[in-house]
Amino acid sequence: MMYRDAYSQRKTVGFVCAAVLVGLLLPEPGLGSIAEDLRFETSNFMRETAYRNPDRVAANPAPSGAFSPVNIRWDQTHQGPWYIEEQRYGGDAVCAGVAAGNTAAIDRGLKILRWGFEHQAPDGSSNCPDAFHSTSFFVEAAAHACLVLSGSQYASQYATDVNWMRPRILKAAQWMTQPSVEAIGRRHNAPYTHRRYLVAAALGEAGVLCENQPLIEKSKGYIREGISLQDPSGFNPEKGGYDSSYHAVGLFYAGRYYDLAADEEIKKQLLRILTKGYAWLQSRVQSDGTIDSTGNTRIGQGQELSRNGTAKKIDYGMIYRGFYRWSLISGDSMYAQLAERVVAGEAIYKR
């Protein structure tokens, strides 16, 4: 089915209002806008796919707000590892709630994010394993959720929550940029191209939210590094080869950065790698919408485990979201149709 997207017209009253609301958040002319991201997040496509049941997005956190089996277990016993990144799914609930007009989902998402900040150290860090990478996921999700809320019809209703999170997001992002911390993060991230785009999105979105130009400038370095790593055939390397799932994750964060934080120079560079990257990813989509994992270095044959100890699976959600956002950026409706095919493929994959 095709999604007749009423939000695809940029001059609707809702997006004009959103642009006005968020204009003060942009510290530099030419940066992306929250209205562009909202065009994607509140599209009919997202409301009928990822957000079709907002009550099930990031459902069943602990009463404290801890989310995922590993964090809920730690919250109960304070034994074993926990990961701040697991709280990032609260951001999805916030976006689902905004798209669907469901404040219960927004409240649930904010509670999950708040738990993460309640366990933040004074220097902005989180005392968990793989802290730089884990924090980058969480900072990106929290900053994005705050930007979406600030540009939505709920801006006034949740202004207090956004104002509470903003300095904590800034502190976490600035911790990531401390030379000693960043050096460890870069070393651990070296084999994974997608992490360059994740870190860029975390720092760039935090910079936009907090009106912090140094964070935005730092984010540009990660974008350029990610761009430099793209293989001539179009894939973004992961552990010395290609991985159709993590390739899609990197492109997704690159696309979000394009909409929210990129200046005109970076947009031109991103357009080139997104064009090649999505063409390569298209080649991995089979006729039934399932994703070909043959030759993947990380996911598809049980190679890696998640934080919760289960085998990682192809991230269909990132793939179809990425294709749809790229259809909006590029203006090529073929990618919207491809996104629909991947939605159908996900159902087959989960059987």
TORKOL-4160 file (C-alpha; in steps of 0.2 Angstrom, whole numbers, padded with zeros to 4 digits, m for minus):
351
<pt num="1" X="0000" Y="0000" Z="0000"/>
<pt num="2" X="0005" Y="0018" Z="m0003"/>
<pt num="3" X="0005" Y="0030" Z="0011"/>
<pt num="4" X="m0003" Y="0047" Z="0006"/>
<pt num="5" X="0007" Y="0058" Z="0017"/>
<pt num="6" X="m0002" Y="0074" Z="0022"/>
<pt num="7" X="0014" Y="0080" Z="0030"/>
<pt num="8" X="0025" Y="0080" Z="0015"/>
<pt num="9" X="0019" Y="0097" Z="0010"/>
<pt num="10" X="0032" Y="0109" Z="0019"/>
<pt num="11" X="0020" Y="0124" Z="0020"/>
<pt num="12" X="0006" Y="0117" Z="0030"/>
<pt num="13" X="0002" Y="0127" Z="0045"/>
<pt num="14" X="0008" Y="0114" Z="0057"/>
<pt num="15" X="0026" Y="0114" Z="0050"/>
<pt num="16" X="0026" Y="0133" Z="0049"/>
<pt num="17" X="0022" Y="0134" Z="0067"/>
<pt num="18" X="0035" Y="0121" Z="0071"/>
<pt num="19" X="0048" Y="0130" Z="0062"/>
<pt num="20" X="0044" Y="0146" Z="0072"/>
<pt num="21" X="0044" Y="0137" Z="0088"/>
<pt num="22" X="0061" Y="0129" Z="0085"/>
<pt num="23" X="0070" Y="0143" Z="0076"/>
<pt num="24" X="0078" Y="0150" Z="0092"/>
<pt num="25" X="0086" Y="0133" Z="0095"/>
<pt num="26" X="0097" Y="0134" Z="0079"/>
<pt num="27" X="0114" Y="0143" Z="0083"/>
<pt num="28" X="0120" Y="0144" Z="0065"/>
<pt num="29" X="0110" Y="0149" Z="0049"/>
<pt num="30" X="0110" Y="0135" Z="0037"/>
<pt num="31" X="0108" Y="0121" Z="0049"/>
<pt num="32" X="0095" Y="0108" Z="0047"/>
<pt num="33" X="0078" Y="0111" Z="0055"/>
<pt num="34" X="0067" Y="0102" Z="0067"/>
<pt num="35" X="0052" Y="0104" Z="0055"/>
<pt num="36" X="0061" Y="0093" Z="0043"/>
<pt num="37" X="0063" Y="0079" Z="0056"/>
<pt num="38" X="0045" Y="0081" Z="0061"/>
<pt num="39" X="0040" Y="0079" Z="0043"/>
<pt num="40" X="0047" Y="0062" Z="0044"/>
<pt num="41" X="0043" Y="0057" Z="0062"/>
<pt num="42" X="0024" Y="0063" Z="0061"/>
<pt num="43" X="0022" Y="0056" Z="0043"/>
<pt num="44" X="0008" Y="0044" Z="0039"/>
<pt num="45" X="0021" Y="0031" Z="0035"/>
<pt num="46" X="0028" Y="0032" Z="0052"/>
<pt num="47" X="0011" Y="0032" Z="0061"/>
<pt num="48" X="0006" Y="0017" Z="0051"/>
<pt num="49" X="0022" Y="0007" Z="0054"/>
<pt num="50" X="0034" Y="0010" Z="0068"/>
<pt num="51" X="0021" Y="0020" Z="0078"/>
<pt num="52" X="0005" Y="0011" Z="0073"/>
<pt num="53" X="0003" Y="0006" Z="0091"/>
<pt num="54" X="0011" Y="0019" Z="0103"/>
<pt num="55" X="0006" Y="0009" Z="0119"/>
<pt num="56" X="0018" Y="m0005" Z="0113"/>
<pt num="57" X="0033" Y="0007" Z="0110"/>
<pt num="58" X="0046" Y="0005" Z="0124"/>
<pt num="59" X="0032" Y="m0004" Z="0134"/>
<pt num="60" X="0034" Y="m0011" Z="0152"/>
<pt num="61" X="0048" Y="m0001" Z="0160"/>
<pt num="62" X="0051" Y="m0004" Z="0178"/>
<pt num="63" X="0041" Y="0007" Z="0190"/>
<pt num="64" X="0057" Y="0017" Z="0192"/>
<pt num="65" X="0059" Y="0019" Z="0173"/>
<pt num="66" X="0073" Y="0007" Z="0171"/>
<pt num="67" X="0071" Y="m0002" Z="0154"/>
<pt num="68" X="0076" Y="m0018" Z="0146"/>
<pt num="69" X="0080" Y="m0034" Z="0155"/>
<pt num="70" X="0098" Y="m0030" Z="0159"/>
<pt num="71" X="0094" Y="m0013" Z="0166"/>
<pt num="72" X="0079" Y="m0019" Z="0176"/>
<pt num="73" X="0089" Y="m0033" Z="0184"/>
<pt num="74" X="0103" Y="m0021" Z="0189"/>
<pt num="75" X="0090" Y="m0008" Z="0195"/>
<pt num="76" X="0083" Y="m0022" Z="0207"/>
<pt num="77" X="0100" Y="m0029" Z="0213"/>
<pt num="78" X="0113" Y="m0017" Z="0208"/>
<pt num="79" X="0123" Y="m0032" Z="0203"/>
<pt num="80" X="0131" Y="m0035" Z="0186"/>
<pt num="81" X="0132" Y="m0023" Z="0172"/>
<pt num="82" X="0120" Y="m0011" Z="0166"/>
<pt num="83" X="0120" Y="0000" Z="0150"/>
<pt num="84" X="0114" Y="0018" Z="0148"/>
<pt num="85" X="0110" Y="0015" Z="0130"/>
<pt num="86" X="0096" Y="0003" Z="0134"/>
<pt num="87" X="0087" Y="0019" Z="0140"/>
<pt num="88" X="0087" Y="0026" Z="0123"/>
<pt num="89" X="0071" Y="0018" Z="0118"/>
<pt num="90" X="0062" Y="0031" Z="0128"/>
<pt num="91" X="0065" Y="0042" Z="0114"/>
<pt num="92" X="0056" Y="0031" Z="0102"/>
<pt num="93" X="0041" Y="0032" Z="0114"/>
<pt num="94" X="0041" Y="0051" Z="0115"/>
<pt num="95" X="0041" Y="0051" Z="0095"/>
<pt num="96" X="0027" Y="0039" Z="0094"/>
<pt num="97" X="0017" Y="0049" Z="0106"/>
<pt num="98" X="0020" Y="0065" Z="0097"/>
<pt num="99" X="0015" Y="0057" Z="0080"/>
<pt num="100" X="0000" Y="0048" Z="0087"/>
<pt num="101" X="m0006" Y="0062" Z="0099"/>
<pt num="102" X="m0004" Y="0050" Z="0114"/>
<pt num="103" X="0003" Y="0058" Z="0129"/>
<pt num="104" X="0004" Y="0042" Z="0139"/>
<pt num="105" X="0017" Y="0036" Z="0127"/>
<pt num="106" X="0026" Y="0053" Z="0129"/>
<pt num="107" X="0026" Y="0052" Z="0148"/>
<pt num="108" X="0032" Y="0034" Z="0147"/>
<pt num="109" X="0047" Y="0039" Z="0136"/>
<pt num="110" X="0052" Y="0053" Z="0147"/>
<pt num="111" X="0051" Y="0042" Z="0162"/>
<pt num="112" X="0063" Y="0030" Z="0154"/>
<pt num="113" X="0075" Y="0044" Z="0149"/>
<pt num="114" X="0074" Y="0052" Z="0166"/>
<pt num="115" X="0080" Y="0036" Z="0174"/>
<pt num="116" X="0096" Y="0037" Z="0164"/>
<pt num="117" X="0099" Y="0055" Z="0169"/>
<pt num="118" X="0096" Y="0050" Z="0187"/>
<pt num="119" X="0111" Y="0038" Z="0186"/>
<pt num="120" X="0122" Y="0051" Z="0178"/>
<pt num="121" X="0138" Y="0055" Z="0187"/>
<pt num="122" X="0143" Y="0073" Z="0191"/>
<pt num="123" X="0155" Y="0074" Z="0176"/>
<pt num="124" X="0141" Y="0068" Z="0164"/>
<pt num="125" X="0147" Y="0051" Z="0163"/>
<pt num="126" X="0138" Y="0034" Z="0166"/>
<pt num="127" X="0146" Y="0021" Z="0176"/>
<pt num="128" X="0143" Y="0007" Z="0164"/>
<pt num="129" X="0154" Y="m0004" Z="0152"/>
<pt num="130" X="0158" Y="0003" Z="0135"/>
<pt num="131" X="0153" Y="0020" Z="0142"/>
<pt num="132" X="0158" Y="0031" Z="0127"/>
<pt num="133" X="0148" Y="0021" Z="0114"/>
<pt num="134" X="0133" Y="0018" Z="0126"/>
<pt num="135" X="0132" Y="0036" Z="0131"/>
<pt num="136" X="0132" Y="0041" Z="0112"/>
<pt num="137" X="0116" Y="0031" Z="0110"/>
<pt num="138" X="0108" Y="0039" Z="0125"/>
<pt num="139" X="0113" Y="0057" Z="0121"/>
<pt num="140" X="0107" Y="0056" Z="0103"/>
<pt num="141" X="0090" Y="0048" Z="0109"/>
<pt num="142" X="0087" Y="0061" Z="0123"/>
<pt num="143" X="0092" Y="0076" Z="0112"/>
<pt num="144" X="0081" Y="0070" Z="0098"/>
<pt num="145" X="0066" Y="0067" Z="0109"/>
<pt num="146" X="0069" Y="0085" Z="0117"/>
<pt num="147" X="0070" Y="0093" Z="0099"/>
<pt num="148" X="0054" Y="0084" Z="0093"/>
<pt num="149" X="0045" Y="0089" Z="0109"/>
<pt num="150" X="0051" Y="0107" Z="0107"/>
<pt num="151" X="0045" Y="0108" Z="0089"/>
<pt num="152" X="0028" Y="0099" Z="0092"/>
<pt num="153" X="0011" Y="0104" Z="0098"/>
<pt num="154" X="0016" Y="0098" Z="0115"/>
<pt num="155" X="0031" Y="0111" Z="0117"/>
<pt num="156" X="0023" Y="0121" Z="0131"/>
<pt num="157" X="0016" Y="0106" Z="0140"/>
<pt num="158" X="0033" Y="0097" Z="0141"/>
<pt num="159" X="0044" Y="0113" Z="0142"/>
<pt num="160" X="0048" Y="0109" Z="0160"/>
<pt num="161" X="0054" Y="0091" Z="0156"/>
<pt num="162" X="0064" Y="0097" Z="0141"/>
<pt num="163" X="0072" Y="0111" Z="0152"/>
<pt num="164" X="0077" Y="0098" Z="0165"/>
<pt num="165" X="0085" Y="0086" Z="0153"/>
<pt num="166" X="0094" Y="0100" Z="0142"/>
<pt num="167" X="0109" Y="0103" Z="0155"/>
<pt num="168" X="0111" Y="0085" Z="0158"/>
<pt num="169" X="0112" Y="0081" Z="0139"/>
<pt num="170" X="0125" Y="0095" Z="0138"/>
<pt num="171" X="0135" Y="0088" Z="0152"/>
<pt num="172" X="0135" Y="0070" Z="0144"/>
<pt num="173" X="0139" Y="0077" Z="0127"/>
<pt num="174" X="0154" Y="0087" Z="0134"/>
<pt num="175" X="0160" Y="0072" Z="0144"/>
<pt num="176" X="0161" Y="0063" Z="0127"/>
<pt num="177" X="0172" Y="0076" Z="0120"/>
<pt num="178" X="0185" Y="0076" Z="0135"/>
<pt num="179" X="0202" Y="0071" Z="0126"/>
<pt num="180" X="0205" Y="0056" Z="0137"/>
<pt num="181" X="0187" Y="0050" Z="0135"/>
<pt num="182" X="0186" Y="0053" Z="0117"/>
<pt num="183" X="0203" Y="0044" Z="0114"/>
<pt num="184" X="0196" Y="0028" Z="0122"/>
<pt num="185" X="0180" Y="0030" Z="0112"/>
<pt num="186" X="0189" Y="0032" Z="0095"/>
<pt num="187" X="0199" Y="0017" Z="0098"/>
<pt num="188" X="0184" Y="0006" Z="0102"/>
<pt num="189" X="0174" Y="0013" Z="0088"/>
<pt num="190" X="0188" Y="0011" Z="0075"/>
<pt num="191" X="0181" Y="m0005" Z="0066"/>
<pt num="192" X="0163" Y="0002" Z="0065"/>
<pt num="193" X="0159" Y="0015" Z="0052"/>
<pt num="194" X="0141" Y="0017" Z="0058"/>
<pt num="195" X="0148" Y="0024" Z="0075"/>
<pt num="196" X="0155" Y="0039" Z="0067"/>
<pt num="197" X="0137" Y="0044" Z="0061"/>
<pt num="198" X="0130" Y="0040" Z="0078"/>
<pt num="199" X="0142" Y="0050" Z="0088"/>
<pt num="200" X="0140" Y="0065" Z="0075"/>
<pt num="201" X="0121" Y="0064" Z="0078"/>
<pt num="202" X="0123" Y="0064" Z="0097"/>
<pt num="203" X="0135" Y="0079" Z="0097"/>
<pt num="204" X="0126" Y="0088" Z="0083"/>
<pt num="205" X="0109" Y="0086" Z="0090"/>
<pt num="206" X="0115" Y="0090" Z="0108"/>
<pt num="207" X="0123" Y="0106" Z="0101"/>
<pt num="208" X="0107" Y="0111" Z="0092"/>
<pt num="209" X="0097" Y="0108" Z="0107"/>
<pt num="210" X="0109" Y="0117" Z="0119"/>
<pt num="211" X="0114" Y="0131" Z="0107"/>
<pt num="212" X="0132" Y="0125" Z="0109"/>
<pt num="213" X="0142" Y="0128" Z="0093"/>
<pt num="214" X="0158" Y="0119" Z="0099"/>
<pt num="215" X="0148" Y="0102" Z="0100"/>
<pt num="216" X="0141" Y="0105" Z="0082"/>
<pt num="217" X="0159" Y="0109" Z="0076"/>
<pt num="218" X="0165" Y="0093" Z="0084"/>
<pt num="219" X="0151" Y="0083" Z="0076"/>
<pt num="220" X="0157" Y="0089" Z="0059"/>
<pt num="221" X="0173" Y="0080" Z="0061"/>
<pt num="222" X="0164" Y="0063" Z="0064"/>
<pt num="223" X="0154" Y="0066" Z="0049"/>
<pt num="224" X="0169" Y="0069" Z="0038"/>
<pt num="225" X="0177" Y="0054" Z="0045"/>
<pt num="226" X="0162" Y="0043" Z="0041"/>
<pt num="227" X="0161" Y="0049" Z="0024"/>
<pt num="228" X="0180" Y="0045" Z="0021"/>
<pt num="229" X="0177" Y="0027" Z="0026"/>
<pt num="230" X="0164" Y="0023" Z="0013"/>
<pt num="231" X="0169" Y="0009" Z="0001"/>
<pt num="232" X="0169" Y="0014" Z="m0018"/>
<pt num="233" X="0155" Y="0001" Z="m0020"/>
<pt num="234" X="0144" Y="0011" Z="m0008"/>
<pt num="235" X="0144" Y="0001" Z="0008"/>
<pt num="236" X="0151" Y="0008" Z="0025"/>
<pt num="237" X="0163" Y="m0005" Z="0032"/>
<pt num="238" X="0160" Y="m0014" Z="0048"/>
<pt num="239" X="0174" Y="m0025" Z="0055"/>
<pt num="240" X="0183" Y="m0026" Z="0039"/>
<pt num="241" X="0168" Y="m0030" Z="0027"/>
<pt num="242" X="0150" Y="m0026" Z="0025"/>
<pt num="243" X="0135" Y="m0028" Z="0035"/>
<pt num="244" X="0118" Y="m0024" Z="0028"/>
<pt num="245" X="0110" Y="m0021" Z="0045"/>
<pt num="246" X="0124" Y="m0009" Z="0053"/>
<pt num="247" X="0126" Y="m0001" Z="0036"/>
<pt num="248" X="0108" Y="0004" Z="0037"/>
<pt num="249" X="0110" Y="0010" Z="0055"/>
<pt num="250" X="0124" Y="0022" Z="0050"/>
<pt num="251" X="0114" Y="0029" Z="0036"/>
<pt num="252" X="0099" Y="0032" Z="0047"/>
<pt num="253" X="0109" Y="0042" Z="0059"/>
<pt num="254" X="0117" Y="0051" Z="0044"/>
<pt num="255" X="0100" Y="0056" Z="0038"/>
<pt num="256" X="0094" Y="0062" Z="0055"/>
<pt num="257" X="0110" Y="0073" Z="0056"/>
<pt num="258" X="0106" Y="0079" Z="0038"/>
<pt num="259" X="0089" Y="0085" Z="0044"/>
<pt num="260" X="0093" Y="0092" Z="0061"/>
<pt num="261" X="0111" Y="0098" Z="0062"/>
<pt num="262" X="0120" Y="0099" Z="0045"/>
<pt num="263" X="0125" Y="0115" Z="0037"/>
<pt num="264" X="0125" Y="0117" Z="0018"/>
<pt num="265" X="0143" Y="0111" Z="0016"/>
<pt num="266" X="0140" Y="0095" Z="0026"/>
<pt num="267" X="0123" Y="0092" Z="0017"/>
<pt num="268" X="0132" Y="0092" Z="0000"/>
<pt num="269" X="0144" Y="0079" Z="0007"/>
<pt num="270" X="0131" Y="0069" Z="0015"/>
<pt num="271" X="0120" Y="0068" Z="m0001"/>
<pt num="272" X="0134" Y="0060" Z="m0010"/>
<pt num="273" X="0137" Y="0046" Z="0003"/>
<pt num="274" X="0118" Y="0044" Z="0006"/>
<pt num="275" X="0115" Y="0042" Z="m0013"/>
<pt num="276" X="0128" Y="0028" Z="m0014"/>
<pt num="277" X="0124" Y="0020" Z="0002"/>
<pt num="278" X="0106" Y="0018" Z="m0001"/>
<pt num="279" X="0109" Y="0012" Z="m0018"/>
<pt num="280" X="0120" Y="m0002" Z="m0011"/>
<pt num="281" X="0107" Y="m0006" Z="0003"/>
<pt num="282" X="0094" Y="m0007" Z="m0010"/>
<pt num="283" X="0104" Y="m0021" Z="m0018"/>
<pt num="284" X="0102" Y="m0031" Z="m0002"/>
<pt num="285" X="0083" Y="m0030" Z="m0002"/>
<pt num="286" X="0075" Y="m0046" Z="m0009"/>
<pt num="287" X="0059" Y="m0047" Z="m0019"/>
<pt num="288" X="0049" Y="m0051" Z="m0004"/>
<pt num="289" X="0056" Y="m0037" Z="0006"/>
<pt num="290" X="0068" Y="m0047" Z="0017"/>
<pt num="291" X="0086" Y="m0042" Z="0019"/>
<pt num="292" X="0100" Y="m0052" Z="0012"/>
<pt num="293" X="0113" Y="m0055" Z="0026"/>
<pt num="294" X="0125" Y="m0066" Z="0015"/>
<pt num="295" X="0142" Y="m0060" Z="0019"/>
<pt num="296" X="0138" Y="m0049" Z="0033"/>
<pt num="297" X="0152" Y="m0047" Z="0046"/>
<pt num="298" X="0141" Y="m0044" Z="0061"/>
<pt num="299" X="0123" Y="m0049" Z="0060"/>
<pt num="300" X="0113" Y="m0063" Z="0051"/>
<pt num="301" X="0122" Y="m0079" Z="0056"/>
<pt num="302" X="0122" Y="m0077" Z="0075"/>
<pt num="303" X="0139" Y="m0068" Z="0075"/>
<pt num="304" X="0136" Y="m0056" Z="0089"/>
<pt num="305" X="0125" Y="m0055" Z="0105"/>
<pt num="306" X="0115" Y="m0040" Z="0111"/>
<pt num="307" X="0117" Y="m0032" Z="0128"/>
<pt num="308" X="0104" Y="m0044" Z="0134"/>
<pt num="309" X="0113" Y="m0060" Z="0128"/>
<pt num="310" X="0102" Y="m0064" Z="0113"/>
<pt num="311" X="0108" Y="m0065" Z="0095"/>
<pt num="312" X="0108" Y="m0049" Z="0086"/>
<pt num="313" X="0095" Y="m0048" Z="0072"/>
<pt num="314" X="0093" Y="m0038" Z="0056"/>
<pt num="315" X="0086" Y="m0021" Z="0061"/>
<pt num="316" X="0072" Y="m0020" Z="0049"/>
<pt num="317" X="0065" Y="m0004" Z="0058"/>
<pt num="318" X="0081" Y="0006" Z="0055"/>
<pt num="319" X="0081" Y="0000" Z="0037"/>
<pt num="320" X="0063" Y="0005" Z="0032"/>
<pt num="321" X="0064" Y="0021" Z="0042"/>
<pt num="322" X="0080" Y="0025" Z="0033"/>
<pt num="323" X="0073" Y="0022" Z="0016"/>
<pt num="324" X="0058" Y="0032" Z="0020"/>
<pt num="325" X="0068" Y="0047" Z="0026"/>
<pt num="326" X="0079" Y="0046" Z="0011"/>
<pt num="327" X="0064" Y="0047" Z="0000"/>
<pt num="328" X="0059" Y="0063" Z="0008"/>
<pt num="329" X="0077" Y="0070" Z="0007"/>
<pt num="330" X="0080" Y="0064" Z="m0011"/>
<pt num="331" X="0063" Y="0067" Z="m0018"/>
<pt num="332" X="0063" Y="0049" Z="m0025"/>
<pt num="333" X="0047" Y="0040" Z="m0022"/>
<pt num="334" X="0055" Y="0024" Z="m0027"/>
<pt num="335" X="0063" Y="0023" Z="m0009"/>
<pt num="336" X="0046" Y="0026" Z="m0001"/>
<pt num="337" X="0040" Y="0010" Z="m0010"/>
<pt num="338" X="0055" Y="0001" Z="m0005"/>
<pt num="339" X="0052" Y="0006" Z="0013"/>
<pt num="340" X="0035" Y="m0002" Z="0011"/>
<pt num="341" X="0042" Y="m0018" Z="0004"/>
<pt num="342" X="0054" Y="m0019" Z="0019"/>
<pt num="343" X="0040" Y="m0017" Z="0031"/>
<pt num="344" X="0032" Y="m0033" Z="0023"/>
<pt num="345" X="0048" Y="m0041" Z="0023"/>
<pt num="346" X="0050" Y="m0038" Z="0042"/>
<pt num="347" X="0034" Y="m0048" Z="0045"/>
<pt num="348" X="0041" Y="m0063" Z="0035"/>
<pt num="349" X="0058" Y="m0062" Z="0045"/>
<pt num="350" X="0049" Y="m0063" Z="0062"/>
<pt num="351" X="0039" Y="m0078" Z="0058"/>
